[in-house]
Amino acid sequence: MKSLMKKLEDFLEIGGTKKDITFLVISGIALICSIFKLVPTKIDIALVEDKVEELLHLFALSKKMMTTIKLNLTFSLTLNFIAIILAITGILHPVVGALVHNAGSVMVIINSALLLKWKK
């Protein structure tokens, strides 16, 4: 494992586009693994204050956050897929397609912002 990490470090020292693509691929793999729980992970928590009773709230909030992320991904992918199909068939004008895409992004942001007011 150490030799693999050394090779990766040497590769990343090159910099440029190869480095950017490598980071993008690693980030994508990590995102997919975390969303679909492909790799078991340990839970590390850093408490800012001495309030241990907040742990239950943090666990519940993290579950709600993962549900929101999955919902946002499903919504945005479905909306974009439908918009692409309608654009290919000529039903959806490109300007309207851009507006639909931006409206979907706004909906995802609003849905994520609702986590700020979430209380268990």
FENKA-V455273 format. One record per residue. N is the residue number from 0. RES is the residue in one small letter. PSI is psi in whole degrees, 0 to 359 (none if undefined). Layout:
# FENKA-V455273
n: [N,N]
res: [RES,RES]
psi: [PSI,PSI]
This chain:
# FENKA-V455273
n: [0,1,2,3,4,5,6,7,8,9,10,11,12,13,14,15,16,17,18,19,20,21,22,23,24,25,26,27,28,29,30,31,32,33,34,35,36,37,38,39,40,41,42,43,44,45,46,47,48,49,50,51,52,53,54,55,56,57,58,59,60,61,62,63,64,65,66,67,68,69,70,71,72,73,74,75,76,77,78,79,80,81,82,83,84,85,86,87,88,89,90,91,92,93,94,95,96,97,98,99,100,101,102,103,104,105,106,107,108,109,110,111,112,113,114,115,116,117,118,119]
res: [m,k,s,l,m,k,k,l,e,d,f,l,e,i,g,g,t,k,k,d,i,t,f,l,v,i,s,g,i,a,l,i,c,s,i,f,k,l,v,p,t,k,i,d,i,a,l,v,e,d,k,v,e,e,l,l,h,l,f,a,l,s,k,k,m,m,t,t,i,k,l,n,l,t,f,s,l,t,l,n,f,i,a,i,i,l,a,i,t,g,i,l,h,p,v,v,g,a,l,v,h,n,a,g,s,v,m,v,i,i,n,s,a,l,l,l,k,w,k,k]
psi: [322,324,325,317,323,317,320,318,317,320,319,340,340,319,191,205,321,319,315,316,319,314,321,316,315,319,319,317,318,321,314,317,321,323,316,10,49,333,123,136,155,153,122,129,135,116,133,325,178,26,94,334,347,349,317,320,320,319,316,320,321,323,317,322,316,322,318,319,314,319,316,317,314,314,311,320,319,314,315,322,314,317,321,317,316,325,321,320,350,3,323,122,146,323,318,323,319,321,320,317,314,323,322,320,320,320,321,318,317,316,320,324,337,340,336,331,3,133,142,none]
